[in-house]
Amino acid sequence: MSVFPISAALLDAMVLAVTENEDSYGYKITKDIQERVSVSESTLYPVLRRLQKNGMLEVYDMPYMGRNRRYYRITERGRDHLSGLRQEWTDFARQIGWFLNEQRERKDGEIS
């Protein structure tokens, strides 16, 4: 478990990124994210519903082994939002990285 909390915006970004190149169903989205980040399945389903409600994901059902499987597809609005989240993440990581980088420059010009 990470000591750094995963915000709603980061969860949104991860889900949108997973669905960016192919439609996927909830369980697979969860497993794809869990390969890299510790997050529970019960955390991600509300994210999927919120992204759908906000017009960033579309939902459709496909038959699978005698039952329907719910698939999620990113919308143009979702792609635009993901683009903005990526820029925010890049800026945030650069800002925090300045503090955590072992080779950062001090104000006096010396390298720590």
N, CA, C and O atoms as CSV, one atom per row, in Angstrom:
chain,resi,resn,atom,element,x,y,z
A,1,MET,N,N,0.843,-1.184,0.000
A,1,MET,CA,C,0.000,0.000,0.000
A,1,MET,C,C,0.884,1.243,0.000
A,1,MET,O,O,1.858,1.315,0.750
A,2,SER,N,N,0.561,2.175,-0.801
A,2,SER,CA,C,1.330,3.403,-0.926
A,2,SER,C,C,0.976,4.376,0.193
A,2,SER,O,O,-0.171,4.448,0.634
A,3,VAL,N,N,1.978,5.120,0.642
A,3,VAL,CA,C,1.714,6.146,1.652
A,3,VAL,C,C,1.136,7.393,1.003
A,3,VAL,O,O,0.590,8.257,1.689
A,4,PHE,N,N,1.255,7.489,-0.317
A,4,PHE,CA,C,0.716,8.627,-1.039
A,4,PHE,C,C,-0.696,8.290,-1.513
A,4,PHE,O,O,-0.881,7.311,-2.236
A,5,PRO,N,N,-1.687,9.076,-1.124
A,5,PRO,CA,C,-3.067,8.757,-1.513
A,5,PRO,C,C,-3.299,8.949,-3.013
A,5,PRO,O,O,-2.680,9.798,-3.654
A,6,ILE,N,N,-4.194,8.149,-3.540
A,6,ILE,CA,C,-4.572,8.272,-4.948
A,6,ILE,C,C,-5.848,9.092,-5.000
A,6,ILE,O,O,-6.891,8.667,-4.502
A,7,SER,N,N,-5.764,10.253,-5.597
A,7,SER,CA,C,-6.909,11.166,-5.650
A,7,SER,C,C,-7.929,10.707,-6.688
A,7,SER,O,O,-7.653,9.842,-7.519
A,8,ALA,N,N,-9.094,11.302,-6.618
A,8,ALA,CA,C,-10.145,11.026,-7.606
A,8,ALA,C,C,-9.671,11.389,-9.008
A,8,ALA,O,O,-9.978,10.681,-9.967
A,9,ALA,N,N,-8.934,12.478,-9.135
A,9,ALA,CA,C,-8.435,12.890,-10.452
A,9,ALA,C,C,-7.465,11.851,-11.012
A,9,ALA,O,O,-7.493,11.565,-12.209
A,10,LEU,N,N,-6.611,11.284,-10.162
A,10,LEU,CA,C,-5.696,10.248,-10.637
A,10,LEU,C,C,-6.445,8.983,-11.034
A,10,LEU,O,O,-6.105,8.346,-12.031
A,11,LEU,N,N,-7.456,8.620,-10.265
A,11,LEU,CA,C,-8.276,7.465,-10.633
A,11,LEU,C,C,-8.955,7.700,-11.974
A,11,LEU,O,O,-8.981,6.813,-12.828
A,12,ASP,N,N,-9.500,8.891,-12.157
A,12,ASP,CA,C,-10.127,9.235,-13.442
A,12,ASP,C,C,-9.120,9.091,-14.579
A,12,ASP,O,O,-9.414,8.496,-15.616
A,13,ALA,N,N,-7.932,9.644,-14.366
A,13,ALA,CA,C,-6.901,9.610,-15.403
A,13,ALA,C,C,-6.515,8.173,-15.750
A,13,ALA,O,O,-6.366,7.833,-16.924
A,14,MET,N,N,-6.355,7.338,-14.736
A,14,MET,CA,C,-5.971,5.949,-14.995
A,14,MET,C,C,-7.062,5.207,-15.766
A,14,MET,O,O,-6.764,4.495,-16.725
A,15,VAL,N,N,-8.315,5.366,-15.358
A,15,VAL,CA,C,-9.414,4.687,-16.044
A,15,VAL,C,C,-9.529,5.190,-17.485
A,15,VAL,O,O,-9.675,4.389,-18.409
A,16,LEU,N,N,-9.467,6.483,-17.678
A,16,LEU,CA,C,-9.566,7.027,-19.040
A,16,LEU,C,C,-8.390,6.561,-19.895
A,16,LEU,O,O,-8.566,6.265,-21.077
A,17,ALA,N,N,-7.204,6.491,-19.316
A,17,ALA,CA,C,-6.034,6.033,-20.069
A,17,ALA,C,C,-6.174,4.568,-20.471
A,17,ALA,O,O,-5.787,4.189,-21.577
A,18,VAL,N,N,-6.722,3.743,-19.582
A,18,VAL,CA,C,-6.914,2.324,-19.898
A,18,VAL,C,C,-7.909,2.164,-21.044
A,18,VAL,O,O,-7.749,1.276,-21.881
A,19,THR,N,N,-8.923,3.006,-21.088
A,19,THR,CA,C,-9.948,2.884,-22.141
A,19,THR,C,C,-9.618,3.704,-23.389
A,19,THR,O,O,-10.383,3.700,-24.353
A,20,GLU,N,N,-8.507,4.390,-23.373
A,20,GLU,CA,C,-8.161,5.276,-24.494
A,20,GLU,C,C,-7.966,4.527,-25.809
A,20,GLU,O,O,-8.392,5.009,-26.858
A,21,ASN,N,N,-7.334,3.366,-25.771
A,21,ASN,CA,C,-7.016,2.660,-27.017
A,21,ASN,C,C,-7.945,1.510,-27.343
A,21,ASN,O,O,-7.968,1.028,-28.475
A,22,GLU,N,N,-8.723,1.061,-26.346
A,22,GLU,CA,C,-9.684,-0.006,-26.622
A,22,GLU,C,C,-10.778,0.004,-25.568
A,22,GLU,O,O,-10.539,0.321,-24.403
A,23,ASP,N,N,-11.969,-0.347,-25.996
A,23,ASP,CA,C,-13.082,-0.497,-25.060
A,23,ASP,C,C,-12.737,-1.644,-24.111
A,23,ASP,O,O,-12.032,-2.582,-24.483
A,24,SER,N,N,-13.233,-1.557,-22.903
A,24,SER,CA,C,-12.933,-2.598,-21.939
A,24,SER,C,C,-14.074,-2.726,-20.944
A,24,SER,O,O,-14.900,-1.822,-20.821
A,25,TYR,N,N,-14.120,-3.839,-20.240
A,25,TYR,CA,C,-15.144,-4.064,-19.232
A,25,TYR,C,C,-14.552,-3.830,-17.845
A,25,TYR,O,O,-13.335,-3.844,-17.662
A,26,GLY,N,N,-15.432,-3.617,-16.881
A,26,GLY,CA,C,-15.016,-3.172,-15.558
A,26,GLY,C,C,-13.969,-4.040,-14.895
A,26,GLY,O,O,-12.989,-3.516,-14.364
A,27,TYR,N,N,-14.144,-5.351,-14.908
A,27,TYR,CA,C,-13.194,-6.236,-14.248
A,27,TYR,C,C,-11.815,-6.128,-14.888
A,27,TYR,O,O,-10.807,-6.109,-14.182
A,28,LYS,N,N,-11.760,-6.057,-16.216
A,28,LYS,CA,C,-10.466,-5.952,-16.910
A,28,LYS,C,C,-9.815,-4.593,-16.631
A,28,LYS,O,O,-8.602,-4.519,-16.435
A,29,ILE,N,N,-10.602,-3.532,-16.613
A,29,ILE,CA,C,-10.060,-2.215,-16.277
A,29,ILE,C,C,-9.436,-2.268,-14.884
A,29,ILE,O,O,-8.334,-1.763,-14.668
A,30,THR,N,N,-10.144,-2.876,-13.953
A,30,THR,CA,C,-9.633,-3.008,-12.589
A,30,THR,C,C,-8.329,-3.783,-12.572
A,30,THR,O,O,-7.366,-3.345,-11.943
A,31,LYS,N,N,-8.272,-4.916,-13.241
A,31,LYS,CA,C,-7.058,-5.742,-13.262
A,31,LYS,C,C,-5.902,-5.005,-13.947
A,31,LYS,O,O,-4.761,-5.092,-13.492
A,32,ASP,N,N,-6.183,-4.286,-15.027
A,32,ASP,CA,C,-5.128,-3.524,-15.707
A,32,ASP,C,C,-4.518,-2.484,-14.776
A,32,ASP,O,O,-3.301,-2.300,-14.759
A,33,ILE,N,N,-5.350,-1.810,-14.010
A,33,ILE,CA,C,-4.861,-0.797,-13.079
A,33,ILE,C,C,-4.143,-1.459,-11.903
A,33,ILE,O,O,-3.104,-0.974,-11.454
A,34,GLN,N,N,-4.695,-2.563,-11.407
A,34,GLN,CA,C,-4.090,-3.245,-10.262
A,34,GLN,C,C,-2.724,-3.851,-10.590
A,34,GLN,O,O,-1.961,-4.162,-9.675
A,35,GLU,N,N,-2.403,-4.024,-11.866
A,35,GLU,CA,C,-1.069,-4.502,-12.241
A,35,GLU,C,C,0.005,-3.506,-11.826
A,35,GLU,O,O,1.157,-3.884,-11.613
A,36,ARG,N,N,-0.371,-2.232,-11.711
A,36,ARG,CA,C,0.601,-1.178,-11.417
A,36,ARG,C,C,0.357,-0.446,-10.102
A,36,ARG,O,O,1.293,0.066,-9.488
A,37,VAL,N,N,-0.897,-0.399,-9.674
A,37,VAL,CA,C,-1.279,0.418,-8.522
A,37,VAL,C,C,-2.185,-0.402,-7.606
A,37,VAL,O,O,-3.040,-1.155,-8.073
A,38,SER,N,N,-1.989,-0.248,-6.316
A,38,SER,CA,C,-2.831,-0.946,-5.353
A,38,SER,C,C,-4.141,-0.171,-5.169
A,38,SER,O,O,-4.175,0.879,-4.527
A,39,VAL,N,N,-5.207,-0.712,-5.745
A,39,VAL,CA,C,-6.526,-0.092,-5.643
A,39,VAL,C,C,-7.566,-1.211,-5.680
A,39,VAL,O,O,-7.416,-2.185,-6.418
A,40,SER,N,N,-8.604,-1.063,-4.889
A,40,SER,CA,C,-9.606,-2.132,-4.808
A,40,SER,C,C,-10.634,-2.010,-5.932
A,40,SER,O,O,-10.866,-0.933,-6.483
A,41,GLU,N,N,-11.225,-3.130,-6.242
A,41,GLU,CA,C,-12.287,-3.169,-7.251
A,41,GLU,C,C,-13.445,-2.271,-6.829
A,41,GLU,O,O,-14.046,-1.586,-7.656
A,42,SER,N,N,-13.749,-2.284,-5.537
A,42,SER,CA,C,-14.868,-1.476,-5.043
A,42,SER,C,C,-14.598,0.020,-5.167
A,42,SER,O,O,-15.533,0.819,-5.130
A,43,THR,N,N,-13.352,0.401,-5.311
A,43,THR,CA,C,-12.998,1.807,-5.522
A,43,THR,C,C,-13.252,2.220,-6.962
A,43,THR,O,O,-13.662,3.351,-7.222
A,44,LEU,N,N,-13.010,1.312,-7.898
A,44,LEU,CA,C,-13.055,1.682,-9.314
A,44,LEU,C,C,-14.452,1.713,-9.917
A,44,LEU,O,O,-14.697,2.504,-10.828
A,45,TYR,N,N,-15.363,0.894,-9.450
A,45,TYR,CA,C,-16.700,0.907,-10.051
A,45,TYR,C,C,-17.414,2.253,-9.868
A,45,TYR,O,O,-18.080,2.705,-10.800
A,46,PRO,N,N,-17.305,2.907,-8.714
A,46,PRO,CA,C,-17.881,4.257,-8.617
A,46,PRO,C,C,-17.208,5.258,-9.558
A,46,PRO,O,O,-17.855,6.187,-10.042
A,47,VAL,N,N,-15.923,5.072,-9.817
A,47,VAL,CA,C,-15.214,5.941,-10.771
A,47,VAL,C,C,-15.804,5.742,-12.158
A,47,VAL,O,O,-16.071,6.714,-12.864
A,48,LEU,N,N,-16.008,4.504,-12.550
A,48,LEU,CA,C,-16.605,4.219,-13.863
A,48,LEU,C,C,-17.984,4.861,-13.984
A,48,LEU,O,O,-18.298,5.474,-15.005
A,49,ARG,N,N,-18.807,4.722,-12.947
A,49,ARG,CA,C,-20.154,5.319,-12.980
A,49,ARG,C,C,-20.081,6.845,-13.062
A,49,ARG,O,O,-20.842,7.464,-13.805
A,50,ARG,N,N,-19.165,7.452,-12.299
A,50,ARG,CA,C,-19.036,8.915,-12.323
A,50,ARG,C,C,-18.574,9.405,-13.702
A,50,ARG,O,O,-19.099,10.390,-14.221
A,51,LEU,N,N,-17.598,8.721,-14.287
A,51,LEU,CA,C,-17.118,9.111,-15.612
A,51,LEU,C,C,-18.217,8.958,-16.658
A,51,LEU,O,O,-18.325,9.769,-17.578
A,52,GLN,N,N,-19.023,7.925,-16.514
A,52,GLN,CA,C,-20.165,7.745,-17.420
A,52,GLN,C,C,-21.165,8.874,-17.226
A,52,GLN,O,O,-21.619,9.479,-18.197
A,53,LYS,N,N,-21.506,9.154,-15.988
A,53,LYS,CA,C,-22.476,10.212,-15.675
A,53,LYS,C,C,-22.018,11.568,-16.213
A,53,LYS,O,O,-22.836,12.375,-16.654
A,54,ASN,N,N,-20.702,11.814,-16.173
A,54,ASN,CA,C,-20.149,13.086,-16.635
A,54,ASN,C,C,-19.852,13.114,-18.133
A,54,ASN,O,O,-19.244,14.062,-18.629
A,55,GLY,N,N,-20.278,12.076,-18.852
A,55,GLY,CA,C,-20.137,12.060,-20.308
A,55,GLY,C,C,-18.743,11.763,-20.809
A,55,GLY,O,O,-18.425,12.063,-21.960
A,56,MET,N,N,-17.903,11.180,-19.974
A,56,MET,CA,C,-16.531,10.874,-20.387
A,56,MET,C,C,-16.365,9.434,-20.837
A,56,MET,O,O,-15.402,9.091,-21.523
A,57,LEU,N,N,-17.314,8.595,-20.442
A,57,LEU,CA,C,-17.353,7.205,-20.886
A,57,LEU,C,C,-18.755,6.888,-21.378
A,57,LEU,O,O,-19.746,7.368,-20.826
A,58,GLU,N,N,-18.825,6.074,-22.422
A,58,GLU,CA,C,-20.088,5.510,-22.883
A,58,GLU,C,C,-20.105,4.048,-22.478
A,58,GLU,O,O,-19.056,3.416,-22.356
A,59,VAL,N,N,-21.286,3.519,-22.274
A,59,VAL,CA,C,-21.435,2.140,-21.832
A,59,VAL,C,C,-22.292,1.379,-22.833
A,59,VAL,O,O,-23.281,1.901,-23.347
A,60,TYR,N,N,-21.905,0.152,-23.099
A,60,TYR,CA,C,-22.733,-0.741,-23.894
A,60,TYR,C,C,-22.521,-2.163,-23.391
A,60,TYR,O,O,-21.479,-2.475,-22.813
A,61,ASP,N,N,-23.497,-3.013,-23.609
A,61,ASP,CA,C,-23.431,-4.407,-23.174
A,61,ASP,C,C,-23.200,-5.319,-24.362
A,61,ASP,O,O,-23.715,-5.087,-25.456
A,62,MET,N,N,-22.410,-6.368,-24.126
A,62,MET,CA,C,-22.156,-7.403,-25.138
A,62,MET,C,C,-22.348,-8.754,-24.473
A,62,MET,O,O,-21.934,-8.951,-23.331
A,63,PRO,N,N,-22.980,-9.698,-25.189
A,63,PRO,CA,C,-23.142,-11.033,-24.609
A,63,PRO,C,C,-21.794,-11.713,-24.408
A,63,PRO,O,O,-20.899,-11.615,-25.248
A,64,TYR,N,N,-21.668,-12.399,-23.282
A,64,TYR,CA,C,-20.454,-13.149,-22.985
A,64,TYR,C,C,-20.827,-14.350,-22.128
A,64,TYR,O,O,-21.275,-14.186,-20.993
A,65,MET,N,N,-20.648,-15.542,-22.653
A,65,MET,CA,C,-20.915,-16.791,-21.945
A,65,MET,C,C,-22.293,-16.798,-21.274
A,65,MET,O,O,-22.414,-17.138,-20.097
A,66,GLY,N,N,-23.317,-16.424,-22.024
A,66,GLY,CA,C,-24.681,-16.501,-21.549
A,66,GLY,C,C,-25.173,-15.328,-20.721
A,66,GLY,O,O,-26.302,-15.345,-20.231
A,67,ARG,N,N,-24.353,-14.324,-20.563
A,67,ARG,CA,C,-24.801,-13.124,-19.843
A,67,ARG,C,C,-24.192,-11.901,-20.520
A,67,ARG,O,O,-23.327,-12.026,-21.387
A,68,ASN,N,N,-24.646,-10.731,-20.119
A,68,ASN,CA,C,-24.121,-9.508,-20.716
A,68,ASN,C,C,-22.924,-9.007,-19.924
A,68,ASN,O,O,-22.896,-9.066,-18.695
A,69,ARG,N,N,-21.952,-8.520,-20.649
A,69,ARG,CA,C,-20.781,-7.897,-20.053
A,69,ARG,C,C,-20.824,-6.418,-20.423
A,69,ARG,O,O,-20.986,-6.077,-21.594
A,70,ARG,N,N,-20.681,-5.548,-19.444
A,70,ARG,CA,C,-20.747,-4.100,-19.652
A,70,ARG,C,C,-19.373,-3.570,-20.066
A,70,ARG,O,O,-18.385,-3.728,-19.349
A,71,TYR,N,N,-19.339,-2.939,-21.241
A,71,TYR,CA,C,-18.105,-2.358,-21.768
A,71,TYR,C,C,-18.142,-0.835,-21.654
A,71,TYR,O,O,-19.202,-0.209,-21.687
A,72,TYR,N,N,-16.953,-0.270,-21.519
A,72,TYR,CA,C,-16.798,1.176,-21.397
A,72,TYR,C,C,-15.945,1.672,-22.548
A,72,TYR,O,O,-14.911,1.092,-22.879
A,73,ARG,N,N,-16.412,2.777,-23.159
A,73,ARG,CA,C,-15.725,3.408,-24.294
A,73,ARG,C,C,-15.512,4.876,-23.950
A,73,ARG,O,O,-16.439,5.559,-23.514
A,74,ILE,N,N,-14.300,5.353,-24.147
A,74,ILE,CA,C,-14.000,6.761,-23.881
A,74,ILE,C,C,-14.687,7.625,-24.945
A,74,ILE,O,O,-14.746,7.238,-26.112
A,75,THR,N,N,-15.199,8.778,-24.550
A,75,THR,CA,C,-15.836,9.720,-25.464
A,75,THR,C,C,-14.843,10.828,-25.814
A,75,THR,O,O,-13.756,10.899,-25.241
A,76,GLU,N,N,-15.218,11.677,-26.742
A,76,GLU,CA,C,-14.358,12.825,-27.063
A,76,GLU,C,C,-14.170,13.713,-25.837
A,76,GLU,O,O,-13.077,14.221,-25.583
A,77,ARG,N,N,-15.242,13.890,-25.090
A,77,ARG,CA,C,-15.140,14.675,-23.849
A,77,ARG,C,C,-14.137,14.015,-22.897
A,77,ARG,O,O,-13.349,14.699,-22.245
A,78,GLY,N,N,-14.173,12.686,-22.824
A,78,GLY,CA,C,-13.225,11.958,-21.983
A,78,GLY,C,C,-11.795,12.112,-22.470
A,78,GLY,O,O,-10.871,12.254,-21.670
A,79,ARG,N,N,-11.615,12.085,-23.797
A,79,ARG,CA,C,-10.268,12.272,-24.363
A,79,ARG,C,C,-9.732,13.670,-24.043
A,79,ARG,O,O,-8.562,13.833,-23.697
A,80,ASP,N,N,-10.594,14.665,-24.163
A,80,ASP,CA,C,-10.187,16.035,-23.839
A,80,ASP,C,C,-9.814,16.155,-22.363
A,80,ASP,O,O,-8.818,16.785,-22.008
A,81,HIS,N,N,-10.632,15.541,-21.516
A,81,HIS,CA,C,-10.366,15.586,-20.080
A,81,HIS,C,C,-9.053,14.863,-19.753
A,81,HIS,O,O,-8.265,15.348,-18.941
A,82,LEU,N,N,-8.820,13.715,-20.377
A,82,LEU,CA,C,-7.581,12.968,-20.170
A,82,LEU,C,C,-6.375,13.790,-20.592
A,82,LEU,O,O,-5.345,13.777,-19.918
A,83,SER,N,N,-6.495,14.500,-21.696
A,83,SER,CA,C,-5.399,15.356,-22.151
A,83,SER,C,C,-5.065,16.413,-21.097
A,83,SER,O,O,-3.895,16.651,-20.798
A,84,GLY,N,N,-6.087,17.038,-20.544
A,84,GLY,CA,C,-5.871,18.031,-19.492
A,84,GLY,C,C,-5.277,17.413,-18.237
A,84,GLY,O,O,-4.400,18.006,-17.608
A,85,LEU,N,N,-5.749,16.223,-17.867
A,85,LEU,CA,C,-5.203,15.545,-16.690
A,85,LEU,C,C,-3.736,15.176,-16.900
A,85,LEU,O,O,-2.934,15.255,-15.970
A,86,ARG,N,N,-3.391,14.777,-18.110
A,86,ARG,CA,C,-1.978,14.454,-18.401
A,86,ARG,C,C,-1.088,15.685,-18.229
A,86,ARG,O,O,0.009,15.593,-17.678
A,87,GLN,N,N,-1.562,16.822,-18.700
A,87,GLN,CA,C,-0.778,18.050,-18.539
A,87,GLN,C,C,-0.647,18.417,-17.067
A,87,GLN,O,O,0.433,18.790,-16.610
A,88,GLU,N,N,-1.756,18.308,-16.320
A,88,GLU,CA,C,-1.725,18.593,-14.882
A,88,GLU,C,C,-0.750,17.651,-14.177
A,88,GLU,O,O,0.011,18.080,-13.309
A,89,TRP,N,N,-0.771,16.372,-14.546
A,89,TRP,CA,C,0.123,15.402,-13.930
A,89,TRP,C,C,1.585,15.742,-14.225
A,89,TRP,O,O,2.430,15.684,-13.332
A,90,THR,N,N,1.881,16.092,-15.467
A,90,THR,CA,C,3.248,16.450,-15.838
A,90,THR,C,C,3.733,17.631,-15.011
A,90,THR,O,O,4.852,17.616,-14.497
A,91,ASP,N,N,2.899,18.647,-14.882
A,91,ASP,CA,C,3.259,19.822,-14.081
A,91,ASP,C,C,3.445,19.446,-12.612
A,91,ASP,O,O,4.422,19.858,-11.985
A,92,PHE,N,N,2.519,18.670,-12.065
A,92,PHE,CA,C,2.578,18.266,-10.663
A,92,PHE,C,C,3.825,17.424,-10.386
A,92,PHE,O,O,4.532,17.663,-9.407
A,93,ALA,N,N,4.095,16.439,-11.248
A,93,ALA,CA,C,5.258,15.568,-11.060
A,93,ALA,C,C,6.556,16.373,-11.128
A,93,ALA,O,O,7.498,16.093,-10.387
A,94,ARG,N,N,6.610,17.360,-12.003
A,94,ARG,CA,C,7.801,18.209,-12.103
A,94,ARG,C,C,7.978,19.021,-10.825
A,94,ARG,O,O,9.089,19.132,-10.306
A,95,GLN,N,N,6.881,19.589,-10.316
A,95,GLN,CA,C,6.955,20.403,-9.104
A,95,GLN,C,C,7.385,19.568,-7.897
A,95,GLN,O,O,8.276,19.982,-7.155
A,96,ILE,N,N,6.781,18.421,-7.690
A,96,ILE,CA,C,7.138,17.565,-6.560
A,96,ILE,C,C,8.522,16.966,-6.771
A,96,ILE,O,O,9.296,16.834,-5.823
A,97,GLY,N,N,8.831,16.609,-7.996
A,97,GLY,CA,C,10.148,16.058,-8.317
A,97,GLY,C,C,11.282,16.992,-7.945
A,97,GLY,O,O,12.368,16.539,-7.580
A,98,TRP,N,N,11.042,18.285,-8.033
A,98,TRP,CA,C,12.080,19.248,-7.672
A,98,TRP,C,C,12.521,19.022,-6.224
A,98,TRP,O,O,13.711,19.087,-5.917
A,99,PHE,N,N,11.573,18.760,-5.348
A,99,PHE,CA,C,11.887,18.549,-3.941
A,99,PHE,C,C,12.524,17.184,-3.688
A,99,PHE,O,O,13.383,17.051,-2.817
A,100,LEU,N,N,12.110,16.184,-4.438
A,100,LEU,CA,C,12.543,14.821,-4.171
A,100,LEU,C,C,13.765,14.397,-4.974
A,100,LEU,O,O,14.346,13.348,-4.695
A,101,ASN,N,N,14.154,15.161,-5.932
A,101,ASN,CA,C,15.301,14.841,-6.780
A,101,ASN,C,C,16.587,15.023,-5.982
A,101,ASN,O,O,16.835,16.103,-5.445
A,102,GLU,N,N,17.400,13.985,-5.900
A,102,GLU,CA,C,18.634,14.051,-5.123
A,102,GLU,C,C,19.640,15.031,-5.715
A,102,GLU,O,O,20.527,15.497,-5.000
A,103,GLN,N,N,19.533,15.345,-6.960
A,103,GLN,CA,C,20.505,16.211,-7.628
A,103,GLN,C,C,19.982,17.632,-7.840
A,103,GLN,O,O,20.528,18.365,-8.664
A,104,ARG,N,N,18.958,18.028,-7.127
A,104,ARG,CA,C,18.379,19.350,-7.366
A,104,ARG,C,C,19.371,20.446,-7.003
A,104,ARG,O,O,20.210,20.286,-6.116
A,105,GLU,N,N,19.254,21.542,-7.700
A,105,GLU,CA,C,20.126,22.690,-7.434
A,105,GLU,C,C,19.618,23.478,-6.247
A,105,GLU,O,O,18.414,23.665,-6.072
A,106,ARG,N,N,20.548,23.934,-5.439
A,106,ARG,CA,C,20.192,24.816,-4.342
A,106,ARG,C,C,20.165,26.239,-4.880
A,106,ARG,O,O,20.690,26.520,-5.957
A,107,LYS,N,N,19.547,27.130,-4.116
A,107,LYS,CA,C,19.447,28.520,-4.551
A,107,LYS,C,C,20.809,29.150,-4.776
A,107,LYS,O,O,20.961,30.045,-5.607
A,108,ASP,N,N,21.815,28.670,-4.017
A,108,ASP,CA,C,23.150,29.268,-4.145
A,108,ASP,C,C,23.929,28.673,-5.329
A,108,ASP,O,O,25.093,29.018,-5.539
A,109,GLY,N,N,23.298,27.792,-6.093
A,109,GLY,CA,C,23.935,27.260,-7.281
A,109,GLY,C,C,24.691,25.960,-7.040
A,109,GLY,O,O,25.156,25.340,-7.997
A,110,GLU,N,N,24.824,25.536,-5.800
A,110,GLU,CA,C,25.512,24.286,-5.502
A,110,GLU,C,C,24.552,23.121,-5.700
A,110,GLU,O,O,23.344,23.258,-5.505
A,111,ILE,N,N,25.079,22.016,-6.076
A,111,ILE,CA,C,24.288,20.791,-6.217
A,111,ILE,C,C,24.309,20.059,-4.880
A,111,ILE,O,O,25.374,19.860,-4.296
A,112,SER,N,N,23.152,19.664,-4.402
A,112,SER,CA,C,23.108,18.926,-3.133
A,112,SER,C,C,23.429,17.476,-3.347
A,112,SER,O,O,23.440,16.699,-2.392
